[in-house]
């Protein structure tokens, strides 16, 4: 196999990270969560119960916007790969430049009835499309691709990478907890008063602008790129080769899109499970707390899983754990024993957070594989391609979740006027949530069974890359 060898290199191969580095990186996903996780958890509920748009319309919007992401993700990845490293490195400037617009557009999403109290019909749908498009497909794309693509540049050590992925998930989980215990009490208090809920969300998302910016700045000034990298200019043709030559990236992306479709549909329906199945909006926060507890239960074991059975096998086992949660969600008596929902969400948290942590570690490995195959290091394009497939999974999951509400007979018109849902809606929502989560988890596990980049092969690749770099230094 012919490989292009760089003539100039910089930095080092990374190595051990400090607690400050871990916390800085975790802060980035905590900040991302204040917009991205909030959309996954509450956007559908806001537009059905406050603005009065039906779930199927919202689900279609989520799907359409992700097709726009097909272009914006790749453009962002290409821009990152083409950028020359400066004082803040290659990735952090993008975070610094676009984080404030991201947080402001997130605020705008949940301000439709604040800015336009009489908005409805087509105008409301257009407002939803425009604000979500700007937040998700423009500013979140630029910030998140730079953030995710930065991970392989911080360290090449597999154990350190798994810890970095775990801290990333801790940051995301903390954001989810904040959202749960800040937003869900507002939903419970104002469920039958949409105007009051709108006022409350406007103030809350305004506060998130300040909190998010503080977290992004902490990230920027507490992380540093340390991995040795080729200095050759990465052309557009080189970027496109990332997809045509990187088999592990394609397998991982397919497994990811399937798994995230199921978990996003589950997340979309989570608030509805609390309100219409467990019959208490207060369970929104407690379910999320139980799910997040699953992360903190599995997180400390991720490095051990990587060292002993490997990332792929860990993915398969944890993906199987999600099936247990799906069965509890679909068939458990949550309406009569609402506390059983906490068990289901806890088990789901172990699977979901465990698999997602391993996904990020696996994605970082595909960067090395791409460099081994081509001699060029394209973190931006690799992450952009992976991010796009994740977004497609999330979009399809949001679409399916929205459709599931329609299939279950949920009426946004009734909800937005403080009315009651028809009998049997809660049972149908519960069944669809469990079946969707289980079906997509099975498909994802089946795909990842054939993932080709083993731990042994990865060690061979990194060793060969190190030899090439040493030869390049000498020449």
Secondary structure, DSSP 8 states (H G I E B T S, - for coil): ------S-EEEEE-----HHHHHHHHHHHHHHHTTHHHIIIIIHHHIIIII---HHHHHHHHHHHHHHHHHHHHHHHHHHHHS--BTTBTTHHHHHHHHHHHHHHHHHHTTHHHH-TT--HHHHHHHHHHHHIIIIIIIHHHHHHHHHHHHHHH---HHHHHHHHHHHHHHHHHHHHHHHHHHHHHHHHHTT-HHHHHHHHHHHHHHHHHHHHHHHHHHHTS----EEEE-S---HHHHHHHHHH-HHHHHHHHHHHHHHHHHHHHHHHHHHIIIIIS--TTHHHHHHHHHHHHHHHHGGGHHHHHHHT-HHHHHHHHHHHHHHHHHHHHHS-TTT-TTHHHHHHHHHHHHHHHHHHHHHHHHHHHHHHHHHHHS---HHHHHHHHHHHHHHHHHHHHHHHHHHHHHTT--HHHHHTT----TTHHHHHHHHHHHHHHHHHHHHHHHHTT----HHHHHHHHHHHHHHHHHHHH-
